[in-house]
Amino acid sequence: GDFHDSATSDESNYQISFGGDATTTPRWGFRVATSGDAENLYLDRNLSGTPANALKIEKTTGNTTIGGNLTVKPSSGNSQLFFDSANSDWYITNVD
């Protein structure tokens, strides 16, 4: 597909679309925005209902935005979450 700036149920707006009952009714889709939105990469969800953005990856910085809550579940034991940035390090440990 070509460039698109918003989530839609039109499967032709996605470079890759998948899930669903047929190729014309996908549930998920990857799209690339226009240059007006810096050609960022998006993963959109619920394409057969009310489409919305689930993930955004910025082309120039690689910054990633998750649309919704982020849950980290370790396979066993206590969880540990580490955030690393140029300005600071953040640790969250023993999250139960």
C-alpha positions in Angstrom: 0.0 0.0 0.0 0.9 3.6 -0.3 1.4 6.2 2.5 -1.5 6.8 5.0 -1.8 9.0 8.1 -4.6 7.3 10.0 -5.9 3.9 11.0 -8.7 2.6 8.7 -10.6 -0.6 8.0 -9.5 -0.4 4.3 -7.0 -3.2 3.9 -5.4 -1.5 0.9 -4.1 1.2 3.2 -1.6 -1.2 4.7 1.8 -2.5 3.5 1.1 -5.7 5.5 -2.3 -6.7 6.9 -3.1 -10.0 8.7 -5.5 -11.9 10.9 -9.2 -12.1 10.3 -11.5 -14.4 8.3 -10.3 -13.4 4.8 -7.7 -11.2 3.1 -10.4 -8.5 2.8 -11.1 -8.4 6.5 -7.8 -8.2 8.4 -7.6 -7.4 12.1 -4.0 -6.0 12.2 -2.0 -3.9 9.7 1.3 -2.1 9.3 1.3 1.2 7.5 3.8 4.0 6.7 2.6 7.6 7.2 3.1 10.4 4.7 6.0 12.8 4.8 3.7 15.1 6.8 3.9 12.5 9.6 7.7 11.9 9.0 7.0 8.5 7.3 6.7 6.8 10.7 5.7 3.2 10.9 2.4 2.2 12.6 0.8 -1.1 13.7 -2.9 -0.6 13.8 -5.4 -2.9 15.5 -9.1 -3.8 15.3 -9.3 -3.1 11.6 -12.6 -4.9 11.3 -14.2 -2.8 14.1 -13.0 0.7 15.2 -9.4 0.9 14.0 -6.9 2.4 16.3 -3.1 2.7 16.6 -1.3 0.0 18.8 2.3 0.9 18.0 4.2 3.8 16.5 7.9 3.7 15.5 9.4 7.0 14.5 11.5 6.9 11.4 14.2 9.4 12.3 14.7 8.6 16.0 13.5 5.0 16.4 11.4 6.2 19.4 8.5 3.8 20.0 5.1 4.6 21.4 2.7 1.9 22.5 -1.0 2.8 22.4 -2.3 1.2 25.6 -0.9 -0.4 28.7 2.4 -2.3 28.7 2.5 -5.5 30.8 5.8 -7.3 31.4 5.4 -10.9 32.8 8.5 -12.9 33.5 8.4 -16.7 33.0 9.2 -17.1 36.7 10.3 -15.2 39.8 10.2 -11.4 40.3 10.1 -9.1 37.3 12.7 -6.5 36.6 12.2 -3.7 34.1 15.0 -1.5 32.9 14.7 1.8 31.0 17.9 3.3 29.6 18.0 6.8 28.2 20.7 9.3 27.4 19.8 11.4 30.5 19.1 8.7 33.1 18.6 5.1 33.9 15.4 3.8 35.5 15.0 0.5 37.3 11.8 -1.1 38.5 12.3 -4.3 40.4 10.2 -6.8 42.4 7.0 -5.9 40.6 4.4 -8.4 41.5 
